[in-house]
Amino acid sequence: MIVDDLSDIMADIKILWFESDPQKKEVLLQKFRTETVPKHLGYLENILKQNGGGEGYSVGNSLTWADLALANISISDFLNDCCPDAFQNFPLLSRLVQRVRELPRIAEWIAKRPQTPR
């Protein structure tokens, strides 16, 4: 359910990424910023809040691939380029992403990962 929601965001990103008409792209981008992102992140924030008040993980009491997927989308170049403050109104999600990124092995990988050309 959580990863499916993240997949919906990624599907919209792909539509934007491949749109060649600048005017249509701007309309889609505006909708993405004002409707799509807040709707999906709000839904995910509510799920997190229902699981232990939002100070743990997305599902249960330990890290799952849903948490990893959420942390991954939070560093998406496209999401950060078009919506740099996407997580600003979602403090529980922001803290979850930070907790995931601070896990020792993940932090180590982030520090030494190769930079992908854009």
Secondary structure in CASP SS format (residue, H / E / C, confidence):
PFRMAT SS
TARGET T0000
AUTHOR 0000-0000-0000
METHOD secondary structure of the structure
MODEL  1
M C 1.00
I H 1.00
V H 1.00
D H 1.00
D H 1.00
L H 1.00
S H 1.00
D H 1.00
I H 1.00
M H 1.00
A H 1.00
D H 1.00
I H 1.00
K H 1.00
I H 1.00
L H 1.00
W H 1.00
F H 1.00
E C 1.00
S C 1.00
D C 1.00
P H 1.00
Q H 1.00
K H 1.00
K H 1.00
E H 1.00
V H 1.00
L H 1.00
L H 1.00
Q H 1.00
K H 1.00
F H 1.00
R H 1.00
T H 1.00
E H 1.00
T H 1.00
V H 1.00
P H 1.00
K H 1.00
H H 1.00
L H 1.00
G H 1.00
Y H 1.00
L H 1.00
E H 1.00
N H 1.00
I H 1.00
L H 1.00
K H 1.00
Q H 1.00
N C 1.00
G H 1.00
G H 1.00
G H 1.00
E C 1.00
G C 1.00
Y C 1.00
S C 1.00
V C 1.00
G C 1.00
N C 1.00
S C 1.00
L C 1.00
T C 1.00
W H 1.00
A H 1.00
D H 1.00
L H 1.00
A H 1.00
L H 1.00
A H 1.00
N H 1.00
I H 1.00
S H 1.00
I C 1.00
S C 1.00
D H 1.00
F H 1.00
L H 1.00
N H 1.00
D H 1.00
C H 1.00
C C 1.00
P C 1.00
D C 1.00
A C 1.00
F C 1.00
Q C 1.00
N C 1.00
F C 1.00
P H 1.00
L H 1.00
L H 1.00
S H 1.00
R H 1.00
L H 1.00
V H 1.00
Q H 1.00
R H 1.00
V H 1.00
R H 1.00
E H 1.00
L C 1.00
P H 1.00
R H 1.00
I H 1.00
A H 1.00
E H 1.00
W H 1.00
I H 1.00
A H 1.00
K H 1.00
R C 1.00
P C 1.00
Q C 1.00
T C 1.00
P C 1.00
R C 1.00
END
